[in-house]
């Protein structure tokens, strides 16, 4: 593509800065930023050399030179902020989790469809080069019959109860911030599960500090997943088949390497998926490709799958008894 869309960044936190940097790697211009305060917007604009800064989200989405808005606010705000941008006629890339629950996700997708706009969940892992190659190998049957997926996402994050990761008012907990990665990966490999089993341990604030999930499928496959916010683990993943297994290096959900290994230990393929930047540019490239093609969804992560994944997360939360004040 030679003609890049013009991006607006809604919110000014750490992830917004990472996305802005990777849009630069892609060559897509970031023309505006919006925050709840003019001071924060001005500081972010100065740091990232963005020409216009707005002290409100409404100001950002009303900018006629913004084609697409990246929503990077806390989880409970995703619904309102995505709807605000869509109502203003902007395509939208929404940080994960897409919303707090499947009902909210469906509202966003329905509005985007009604307005003929692209809305995409920012599950950036889906478009990374090593994941693209993994899907090719699975389609070719290199692993034989795929039986098991193993994936963990465990980090040691701030212990301050007011930090968003622990704050129920901000949709905190291991599942929505960390567990969504392995759950989405399982959906990518196996599709919709037929059974969900979940077990968790709570943090002092009541959100889940640790979560384990087993997803079951019609043909007996299993996805065994776990996430935690107060313990740093290996962050590895593997896909196990009858003819070989595929082992993804840490950090499996970021640009990295993998190997395909035969039962006898022979390495059948090695792949190095390191890229410039953090790797978030590929999801932006997908959104721009969809807009250029006049399509409202793609094959890698269509909007209806985003809604369905939120439904799986809803089921997990129902089983562990976690409901947020904003719901």
N, C-alpha and C positions, 0 to 999 in steps of 0.2 A: 504494500500500500504506500502511495506517495502522499495522499491527503489524510492527515491525522485529524481526529476530532479534538476539539478544545475542551479541556477539563476544568471543572471546579471542584475544590476540596471542601467538604462539609465537615468541620471539626478540625482541631489542631493538635491532637495528641500524638503519641509516638508512632502509631501505625499509620497515621495520616502523613507523617514525615517520610516514612519508609516508602509509601505508595508514590508520593510526590517525586522522590529520588528515582524510583524505577520507571515512572512515566518519562523522566528525562532520558533514561537509558533507551527507552523505546523510541524517543523522538516525538512524543505527543506533548503539545504545549499545555501547561497548567496556567490558565489565564486569571483565575480568581480563587480566593479562599473566603470562607465564612465561618464565624465563630459566634459564641454568645456575647462576647465583648469585643469592642473595637481594638482594645489593647492587645488581646491575644491574637486577633486576626492580623494586626499590623506586625507583630513580632514574627509570626509564622511567614508572612509575606516577605519580610526583610531577609529572614534566614534562607528562604528558598527562591528568592528573586521572582516573586509572583507579582504581576503588575497591579492587581486590584485586590483590596481587602475590605470585607464587609463585617460590620458588627452585629449582624443577624443572619440567620439561615435564609430568611425570606429575601434579603438583599442579594444573596448569592444566586439563588435559583431564578431570580428575576433578571439577572444579567443576560442581555441578548446575545452576548458573545460566548456564553457557556453552552456547549452541546451536550455534555454528559456530566453528571454529578456523582462523585464518590462519597458515600455515606460512611463515616467512621466514628459515629457517636456511640455511647454506651448502648448495650443490647435493648433495654426497654424503649429507647428512642427511635429505633430503626423503622418501626411502622410509620410513625408520624413524619419522620424526616424523608423517608422514601416517597411517601404519598405527596408530601410538599413538593418535591422535585418533579414527580410525575405530573402533578396538576399544573406545574409550570411548563410542561412540554419537554422535559429533559429526559434523556436516557439515564439509567441509574445502575451503578455498581454498588451493592450493599455488602458491607463487611459481615462476616459470619459471627455468630449465628444470624441468619437472614432476618429473623424476628424472634420474639420470645416463644412462639408456638405456631402450630400449623394453621390455625384459623387466621392469625395475623398474616402469615406468609401468603395464604390464598387471597387475602384482600389486596396485597401489593401486586401479585401476579395478575389478578383480574383487572385492576386499574390499568396496569401497563398494557395488557392485551386490548382493552377497550380504547386506549389512546394510540395504539399502534407503536408503542415505544419498547425498547429493549430494557429488561431488568435482569440482572445477573448477580448471583451470589458470589462473593469474593472468596471462594474456596480455591485459592491460588494453586494449591498442590495439584489439582486436576490437570493443569496445562503445563506442568514442568516437563522438561525433555525426558527424564527417566520414567515418569509415569506414562508418557506417550508411548515409549518403547515397551513398557510392561504390558500395556493393553495390546500392542501388536503381537507380543509373544504369547499372550493368553489366547488371542484369536487364532494363532497358528497351531495351538495345541502342544507347544513345546514342553509344558509341564505334565502332559497327560490329563487325566481327570483331576481337576483341582478340588481338593477336599477341605483345606483349612487355611484360614488367614489369621495371623497373629500380629497385633499392633499395639504399641503402648505410646502414650504421650504423658510423660511425667516431668514436672518441673518443680523447683523450689522457688516459690513466688513470695512476695511480701506478706508478712504475718499481721500487719495492721488491720484490725477489723473494719476500718473505714475504707480501706483500699477496695477498688471496684471488684477485684477477684473474690473477695469475701463478703461483699455487701449485697444482701438480697434485694435491696431497692434498685441496684444496678444490674440485676440478673447474674450475680456472681455464682461461683461454683466451678468444679472441675469439668463437669459435663459440657456445658455450653461453650466454655473457652477452649478446653483442651480435648475432651472426649469427642467433640464433633469431628475432629480430624479422622480418627480411626473408624468412627461410624460411617462417615462419608466414603472412606476408602472401601469399607465392606460393601456399601451400596455400589460403588464403581466396579468391583470385582464380581459380586454375586447378584446384584439387584435387590429387590424387595425381600426382606426376611419374612418367614411365616411364623416365627416365634421370637420372643424377646425375653431374656432373663437378666435381671439387674440386681446388684447388691452394692450398697454404699456405706460410707462412714461419714458422719457430719462434722463440719467445723464448728467452732464456738458460736458462729453467727447463724447456724442452721442450714447453710448451704452445704452441698456435698464437697468434702475435701478429697475424697477418693471414691472412684466408681469403677466397677467391673461389670462388663456386659458380655453376654453370649447371644449371638444372633444365629438362628437356625433356618435352614432352607429346605425346600421340597425334596431335593435329592440327597439329603443328609449332610450337606456341607455345613461347616461351622466357622463363624468369625468370633475369635476370642480377643476381647479388647479391654484395655484398662487405661485409666487416666488418674492423675493425682496432682494437687497443686502445692503440696508441701514436702515433696520428696523428688529429688532429681534422679531419674533413671536412665537406662540406656537409649531409649527412644529409637528402637529398632522395629523392623517389620519383616514378615516373611509370608510367602504364599507357597503352600505345600501341595504338590500333586503326586500322582502315582508314578510318573517317570522322572521327575526332578523337582527341586525346590528352588525358589528365588528368594535370596536374602538381600534386604536393602540396608545399607549402612546408616548409622546415625548422621544427621537427623533425617529420618526417612521421609518426612513430609516437606522438607526443604530440598533445594538442589543438592544431589548427592550421587553416590554410585551404587550399583548392585551387581550381583553375580547370580548366574543360573548354575546350579550344582547337581550333577547326576548322583544317583544313590551310592555309587562307589567313591564319590569325592571329586570326580573330574569336573573342572570348571568348563561349562559349555559356552558361556558368554560372560563377558565383563562389560559393563557400561558405565562411563563417567559422565554424569549429568550436571557438572558444575557450570554455572552461567554467570555473566556479568550482573552485578546488583544482587538484590535479595531473591529475585525470581518472580516478583509480583507483576512484572510487565506483561507476562504472557496472558494473564486474565484480561488485562486491558486491551491487548491485541485481539483477543477473542471477541470482546464486546464491540470493538471497532469493526471487526470482520462481519459480525452479524448485522450491524447497522448498514454497512456498505452493500451487503447482500439482500437487504430488505427482509431479513428473517427476524422473528421474535424469539427464537430459541435455537440452540445447537444440539449436537449429539452428545457432547461430553458432559454437560450438566444442564439439561433443559429445565425450564421453570417448574414444570410439574414434579420433577424429581426433587428439586429443592423443597417444595411443599411436603412431599412424602417423607423426606429425611427429617424434617421438623416433626412430622408425625411419629417417627421412631423415637426421637428425643422426648416427645411428649409422653410416650408409653414408658420410657425409662423413668422419667420424673414421676409419673403416676405410681410406678412400682416402689420407688424409694420415698414417696410422700413429700416431694419438693414442689411447692407452688410459690410463685413470686407475688409480692404485693401489687405490682403493676398489672397483673392479670385479672 
